[in-house]
Amino acid sequence: MSPDRRFFEVLTVNENGSLDIGSELTPEVAAKGRAGLPPETRKEIGKNLLEKNVFKSNDTHEEAREIVENL
């Protein structure tokens, strides 16, 4: 999610924490996840993002952590 709360497809999380992004997603598509991607894989990807500290604020990081835990 961008700072202005727009959703983008994340293609790669680089070692330095930067992201390679794809197309913009609607909130509905973002909530449902990529078609065919099992929940376990989505959770693992979320955990990887959290480990790389890609979020600028602690509040956003905490919000993301809660979302990943509930996948």
C-alpha atoms as one frame of an Amber mdcrd trajectory, in Angstrom:
protein
   0.000   0.000   0.000   1.342   3.418  -0.901   1.432   6.353   1.539  -1.779
   7.662  -0.025  -3.383   4.228   0.658  -3.424   3.027  -2.948  -2.733  -0.683
  -3.542  -0.088  -2.042  -5.909   1.002  -5.537  -6.798   4.380  -6.328  -5.216
   6.520  -8.301  -7.648   9.746  -8.536  -5.628  11.027  -7.570  -2.193  14.698
  -6.715  -2.635  17.387  -7.419  -0.035  17.594  -3.705   0.818  13.853  -3.617
   1.561  12.872  -1.795  -1.636   9.990  -3.135  -3.691   9.466  -3.771  -7.375
   5.801  -2.982  -7.969   3.364  -3.955 -10.676  -0.084  -2.695 -11.510  -2.432
  -0.819  -9.219  -5.085  -2.981  -7.538  -8.572  -2.180  -6.334  -9.133  -2.636
  -2.578 -11.415  -5.596  -3.329  -8.750  -7.401  -5.361  -6.099  -6.647  -2.743
  -8.292  -8.042   0.034  -8.970 -11.263  -1.860  -5.341 -11.770  -2.865  -3.931
 -13.006  -6.134  -6.024 -15.710  -7.776  -4.613 -19.154  -7.151  -2.229 -18.062
  -4.379  -2.929 -20.211  -1.308  -3.358 -18.535   2.098  -0.190 -20.175   3.436
   1.852 -18.586   0.658   0.219 -15.193   1.217   1.078 -15.429   4.921   4.712
 -16.343   4.164   5.033 -13.406   1.756   3.551 -11.103   4.400   6.031 -12.336
   7.009   8.903 -11.695   4.590   7.697  -8.130   4.062   7.511  -7.563   7.823
  11.057  -8.892   8.331  12.415  -6.458   5.744  10.855  -3.451   7.512   9.331
  -1.945   4.371   6.873   0.217   6.323   7.910   3.744   7.275   5.861   4.096
  10.453   5.486   1.784  13.429   1.697   2.140  13.231   1.640   0.940   9.619
   4.024  -1.921  10.451   1.788  -2.973  13.353  -1.318  -2.782  11.175   0.389
  -4.967   8.551   1.502  -7.450  11.233  -2.093  -7.819  12.429  -3.311  -8.365
   8.856  -0.678 -11.054   8.231  -1.532 -12.809  11.497  -5.178 -12.986  10.439
  -4.512 -14.497   7.004
